[in-house]
Amino acid sequence: MEWKGETVIHDQLRAPRVGAIAGIVFSILLIISLVLTRVSVPASPVDAGTWLSRGGSSVHLALGLLPFAGIAFLWFMGVLRDGMGAQEDRFFATVFLGSGLLFLAMIFISFAVADGLMIAYGEIPGKLMDSGIYTLGRAIIYEIVNVYAIRMAALFMTSTCTLAIHIAMFPRWMAFLGYALALMLLLSPGRFPSAELVFPLWTLLISIYVLLAKLRHKAA
């Protein structure tokens, strides 16, 4: 017969491990999606749209991976917040939840607009390019990703680092690194090449650390 206390302890040890795995899955899928999009679509929001004529197979693959990255990110957020328990700071937990949901919503919207442009080009390529809708769509995608979504990611990183310091989820140097990267994203959106990769790479770093720490704890 299993003692109830043992079940609680087992669940507490398992939850961070599940969250870490979800964070790794999210990071890898988002990095792949962003890289596939970057190598296929010019960074400039005023490009001529020649990538549409090439079929955009890489972008289609990125669009297919993104929903699964979003699911993993929601799981990652849920498990992290559950692991905070009674130590949760309501103010920073609210910022953590709100910024994470806004980031994910903005990424979904930007990719949805890109998918809409590809569908429209497949049906009415000439009218799409001549009407200016493509230019408008590209500008919207650029602004959402490089200005708004990146700043929400920076806010998410800041709140996560603050909560992590309170509950000792990962070392302080990782938290301070997160603060520095978040400040860079918050104050200088669109000025650094591949800045959108900073957030998933940082998430990958802390997720791998948490997973390895829990595995070492289990082995001990």
Secondary structure as GFF3:
##gff-version 3
##sequence-region A 1 220
A	DSSP	alpha_helix	4	40	.	.	.	ID=ss1
A	DSSP	alpha_helix	50	53	.	.	.	ID=ss2
A	DSSP	alpha_helix	57	84	.	.	.	ID=ss3
A	DSSP	three_ten_helix	85	87	.	.	.	ID=ss4
A	DSSP	alpha_helix	90	123	.	.	.	ID=ss5
A	DSSP	alpha_helix	125	131	.	.	.	ID=ss6
A	DSSP	alpha_helix	133	143	.	.	.	ID=ss7
A	DSSP	pi_helix	144	149	.	.	.	ID=ss8
A	DSSP	alpha_helix	150	167	.	.	.	ID=ss9
A	DSSP	alpha_helix	172	187	.	.	.	ID=ss10
A	DSSP	three_ten_helix	195	197	.	.	.	ID=ss11
A	DSSP	alpha_helix	198	219	.	.	.	ID=ss12
###
